[in-house]
């Protein structure tokens, strides 16, 4: 089966993997991308048995949603396999389930977070089944320079889901941070206006971390997604998920989080990180 810039779902037969699949199917219905399950086995001889078990998921999904899934079964590590398949299939998106902070602890300190941060395709990390219609997404803005790729995806969400983009930022007493943040807000506002996207700008109190206040704000407007960027690790010259980003991913409100790497070009639905 030749795949059309597929949405990939790492599959381990868990409940959260099922939630991820439901989210991926919803994406696919709007964008007409294919959906593929990635399952990894330890030994080559386990592949046929795994495919037989996965076929049940394919049949159930076809019956329930009318979507034909592709199956990708590999020997090795799920995290190695994800990046390999992203590259080979020109995947648009990876939708992965996790168990909140408990699940994140399995990632923290390992190279799994580096896989998310270094992926060519954005990751959407989910903890629960899709909620009601996706109408609001939260777009935290700070003083860091990398915003463009996140804006591309905010515009994508607006185009395909008619979502309202809620730009939120913290007020700061530091004049340098204040100036840089304001510049990023103006850039974001102009970009979204150019794309005819529906958006609002919200000033947060700045009494807690941006992560805490972004999550609280997202809960208050019943947001269906939070968009975050990986950040540059000065020591190693690569991109990582910092403490704030990890906290947002594992938020207790179980709001889906899209993680985008500013270093790598991405495309989806006619958009590209160069402006599309």
N, C-alpha and C positions, 0 to 999 in steps of 0.2 A: 504494500500500500504506500504510494507516494504521498508524503505529508506536505500540507500547505501551512508553512510557518506555524507548527503546532504549539498548542498549550500543553505543557508537560505536567504530569501529576506523579510525584514519587509515591509508590504504592507498597504498603506493608500489611494490608488487610486490617488495619486498625480503624477505629471509629473516626478519628480525625482525618485519616486519608480519605474516608468516605465523604467527609465534609468538604475537603479540598476538591474532590471530584465534582461535587454539586456546584461549587463556585466556578470551576473550570467550564462546566457545561453551560452555565449562565453566560460566561464570557463568550463562549463559542457561538451561542445562539444569536448574539448581537454582532459578532465580527466575522462569522463564517470560517474561522480557523478550525483546523482539526484538533482533536484532543487525543493525547497518547499517555498511557500508563507506563511508568518505568518501574520495573521490579528487578531486584538484584538477588542472586543466589550465590552461595559460597562455592559450589562445585558445578562443573559443567553438566554432570549427569542429572542435576536437579531441574534443568531448564524445561524439559518436556512436561514434567509434572506441574511445574509452576504455570506454564501456559494453559494447561487444562483447567487449573483452579481459576486463573484470570479470565478464562472464557466465560465463566459464570457471571462475572462482573460486567463483561462486555454485553452479554445477552440481557442482563437486568437493566443496564443503562439504555440499551436500544429500545427495550419495551417501555421503560418509564419516561424517557426523554426524547426518543427518536434520534439519538446521536450515536453514530458508529465510532467506537473507540479503536485506536491502534494499540498494539501491544509491543513493548520493548523489554525483553528480558536479557539481562547481562550477568556475567560472572564477575565478582569482585566487590567493590565498595559502592554504596549508593551515591556517595558524594563525588567520587570519580566519575561514575556513570552519568550523573546529571550534566556535568560540564561537557563530557564527551558528546552526549546526545544533543545538547544545546548547540554545539558547534556543527555536528553532522547534519542536523535537521533544520538549521537556521530557525530555531525555536523563538517564538515571540515572547513567551511568558512561562514561568514555572509557578505552579500553585501548590503550596506545601502545607500540610497540617502539623501543628505542634501543640503540646499540652502546657501552654502558658509558661510561667517561670520554671516550673519543674522540667518541662521539655527543653527550655532554653539552657538549663544547666548542663544538659547532655552536650550542647553545642559549645558553651562557654569554655574557653581554655583548650578547645580542640581546633582542628582546621576546618570544621564544618562551617563556622561563621565566615571563614575566608572564602569558602565556595560561594556562599550567598553574596558576599561583598564583591567577589571577583567575577561573577557570572556576566556573560554578555547579555543575557536576558534578565529583566527584572524578576524578582521573587515576590509573590503575594503569599504572605504567611497567615494562615487562618487557624482559629481555635474552635470554631463552631459552624453549624450549618448556616447557609445564607439566610438573612433576615428578610424584611420587606424590601420593596423596590429600592434600589440604590439611588438616593436622591441628593445626599450631601457627602462631600469628601473634605477632609481637613488637610491643610497645606501649611505646616509650620515654616516660618521664615526666620532666619537669624542673620548674623553678620557675615557668615561664610560666603565665598564667592560662587560656589557651584549651585546653581538654581535652574539652569536652562533645561536640563534633561527632565527634571521633575515637572517643569512647566509643560513640556511636550506631552507627558503622560496625563497631566491634569486636563489639558485640552482634549486629549484622546477620550478620557472618561466623560467629558462634557459632550463630545460629539456623538458617542455611541449610547450613552445612558441619560443624556440631558441632565447631568448632575450639576449642582451648584458647588463651586469651589470656594471654600472658606479659608482665606489667607489669614493666619494668625501669627502675631509676633509679641515679644515681650518689650515693655517699656524699660529703658535702661538709663541710669544716671551717668554712665560712662559716655563721654561725647564721641569717642572714636567708634564704639560699638553702635551708638545711636545713629551716627552718620552712615555707616556701612549697612546697617539694617534698613534704614530708610531708603537707601539706594536700591537694595534688593526688592523692597516692596514696590517701588516705582517701576522697576524693570518688570516685575511680575504682573503688575496692574496693566502696563502697556502691552505686554505680550498677550495676556488673556483677552484684553479688549480688541486687539488686532484679530484674534481668532473668534470673535463674537461669543466668547464664553461667558456664562453667567457666574459672577463672583461677588463676594463681599470681603471686606477687610475688618479684622477684629484685633483690638489691642488687649493683650492679656495683662494681668496685674504685675507679674514679674516677682512675686513673693516666693514662688517655688521654682523648681527647675522647669525649663521649657518642655521637657518630656511630661512631667506631672500636669502642667497646666494645659498642654495640648490634649492629653487624654481626658482630663476633666471637661474641657470645652467640647471635645468630640462626643462625649457622653451626653452633654447638655443639649446638643442639637440632633441627637440620634444619628450620628454620622455612620455611613456604611464602609468607610475606608479612611486610613491616614496614609499620606505619602511622605516617605523619608528618603534621605540620601545617605549613602555610605560616605565616610569622611577620610581624608588623606592622612595616613600615618607618616608623620614627618621623619621618624627614625628609619623606617624601612621603605619609604617611597612607594607604598602601595595603599590600597583602600581597605578600610576596616569598618566594622560596626562598633561604635563606641558604647559606653555605658547607657547614655540617653537613648540611643537607637535600640539597644537590646531591651530596655525598659518599655519602650513604646511597642515593640514587637510582641512582648509578653504581657501586654496590658490586661488588667483584671476584667475590663469590660468586654473582652474578647472581640474587639473591633479588628477586622482584617487590616493588615499593614502591607503596603507595597514598598519594597526596598529597591532603590535604583542606584546604579553605579555611574558616577559622572565621568569616569575615565573611558568607558566603553560605549561605542555607538549602539543604539537600540532602534528598532523600528516596529511599528505595529499600526495596523489600520490606516496606512497612508502617512503616518508621522515618522519623523526620524529625529535623532538628537541634534542634527544640524539645522533643524527648524521646520522641516517637512512641509 
